[in-house]
Amino acid sequence: MFKKITTILLLMFVVFSFSSLTSCGKDKAGNNNGKKKAYKIGIMTGTVTQNEEEYRAAQRVKAKYGDMIIHQTSPDDFMKEQEVTISNVLSMASDPDVKAIIICQAIPGSSAAIDKAREMRDDILFIVGVPGEDPDMIASKADIVLQADELGMGTAIIEQAKKQGAKTFVHYSFPRHMSYQLLSMRRDIFKEQCKELGLEFVDATAPDPTGDAGVPGAQQFILEDVPRKVAEYGKDTAFFSTNCSMQEPLIKSCLLEGAIYPQPCCPSPYHGFPGALGIAIPEDKQGDIPYAVEQIKSKIAEYDGTGRFSTWPVPINMMFIEAGAEYAIAYLDGNTDGMNDSEKLGELFKDYADNDITMTTYTNSEGNELDNMYLILLDYLTF
């Protein structure tokens, strides 16, 4: 009898232990076995000063997956501090558990950082978004390169401005950005498209935010120059800038002057609009795009700007970071067809945007297809 009781108790203990192990549910890293994943993912973004939505996107991923995510930032004055960018990437790569690194924006210095990291390790998946370096170079370093279809926007932005009633199109940029191949090629498409659709193209040089005057100087220039341009060309003037930090003053000035704003440089309802319009997004509405859109529409309507402001329906750079992290997880879990699985990538982007995505590969000036560099294009949301 004693042996039978002992056997029953042992069986009950084994069953209870097994039940506890299998019913502990998903942990913060999304596992069903209650154990954290055997890897980490590094994400490097700009600071809140340079582009808040990228920073917040990384924080959202970290909030979702906890310690599995390492978040680093690049320096604001990244042109002069490329060694800091390299150092921050290397600090993530030096952790043997880090198996994937996402860099967005991939500012100058990113290629060198990847090279240095690969000298240490050859097992890291590198996904980069919004490259600020030559496409051929960055595509040869990273495993996947993500970019809004800058060349496709060369046509789309002018067509959108025309629909909004524009007769003139002002393009704000500076020599550093015009040294970027894609931005320079897009500017040329802007010119051609303006000529074809009957708009006057104005090539305006603004201060570089990484220069001596910094971001405040560049923003002040926009606030002062937009009224001058509207006085010269009239209210039916559309404005565009290639720089993130210029978007808030540009939106604000366009609204006050009655001008047209077809799209931010990084298309998104969050990019520039809330700050320019004084919209505070409550904590419980963070990431709620329909809420943000309604608030923006309401503010623009107060200034009779309805129909003259537009963007893409989802934050493109946030999509690169958040959907990029999901892709990295899928790859590391063995759920992709190799490192560069365009079908899986497109599926994750479509889920994130809740809309159809036009995704094409980049073909360089010599006619060579870069099959790991993807260009993304979405339709417009007009406020």
Residue, then its C-alpha position, 0 to 999 in steps of 0.5 A: m500500500f505504501k509503495k502504491i501511494t508513493t508511486i501515485l504521489l510521484l506521478m502527480f508531481v511529474v504531471f503537475s511539473f509538466s503542466s506548469l512548464t507548458s501552461c506558463g504562456k507567452d513571455k515578453a519575447g513571444n515564446n510559448n515555452g516561457k523561456k526568452k529567445a536565445y538571441k537579441i536584436g539591436i536597433m539604432t535610431g536618431t535621437v528625439t531631436q532628429n526624428e522622434e518617430e524613429y526613436r519612439a518606434a524603437q521604444r515600442v519594439k523594446a516595450k513589446y519584447g523587453d530585454m531582447i531589444i537593445h536600443q542605441t542612438s546615433p549622434d545629432d551631429f552625425m556628420k562630424e561624429q561618425e566614429v560615435t555611430i561606428s562605436n554604438v553599432l560595435s557596442m551592440a555587435s560585441d554582445p554575442d547574443v545580438k544576432a540582428i541589427i536594424i539601423c534607421q536612418a542609415i546615416p553616413g558612417s553606417s557602411a563603415a560600422i557594418d564593415k567593422a562589425r563584420e570583422m568581429r562577427d559574420d553571423i549578424l543580420f543587418i537591416v538598414g532603412v533610409p540610407g544616407e550613403d551611395p546605394d551600391m555601397i550600402a547594399s553591398k554591406a547590409d543584408i536588406v536595405l529599405q527606402a521610400d521610393e524616392l524616385g517614384m515620389g519624384t513623380a507622385i509628389i508633383e502630381q499630388a501638388k498639382k491636384q491640390g492646386a499648386k502652380t509653383f513647387v519649392h524644393y528646399s535642400f542643401p549640398r550634403h543632401m544633394s550629394y546623395q544619389l537618390l535625392s539628387m536624381r529625385r530633384d531632377i525628376f521633380k524638375e521634369q515633372c513640373k515642366e510636364l504638368g505646367l508648374e514652376f520649379v524653384d530650387a531653394t538652398a537652406p542651411d544644413p542642420t548639421g552646420d554651424a547654425g545647427v537645427p535651430g538655424a535651419q528651422q528659423f530660416i524656413l520660418e522666415d523664407v516661406p513667407r518670402k516665397v509666398a509673397e513672391y509666387g502666391k499662395d498656390t505654392a507647394f513646399f517640400s524639404t529633404n530634411c526631417s528637422m525642417q518639417e515642423p516649421l515648414i508645415k506651420s509656415c505653409l498653414l499660416e501663409g495658406a500655401i500647399y504641403p503635399q508631403p513630408c520628407c519621410p511620409s507619415p501622419y506623425h512626421g512634423f504634423p503634431g508638433a507643428l499643429g500643437i497636437a499632444i497625443p495622449e498616452d493611451k492614443q500613442g500609435d493610434i493613427p486614426y486618432a492622430v489623423e482626425q486631430i490633424k484634419s481638425k487643426i488644419a480645417e481651423y486655418d482653412g487648409t483643408g485639401r492642401f496638406s497630405t502625407w502617406p497613411v502610415p509612418i514609413n520609417m516607423m514601419f521600417i523599424e517595427a516591421g523590420a524587427e518582426y522580419a528579424i525575428a522571423y528570420l532568426d526563428g527560421n521562418t523566412d526563405g534565407m536572409n533576403d525573403s522579399e515575400k515575407l518582407g512584403e507580407l509584414f509591411k502589408d500587415y503593418a500598413d493595413n494597405d497594399i504596398t508597392m515594393t520594387t527593387y532598386t536599379n542603379s544608374e548602370g542598369n544593375e538591379l540591387d536585389n536586396m534594396y527595396l523601394i516602397l511607395l504608398d498612396y496619399l492621405t489628404f487632410 
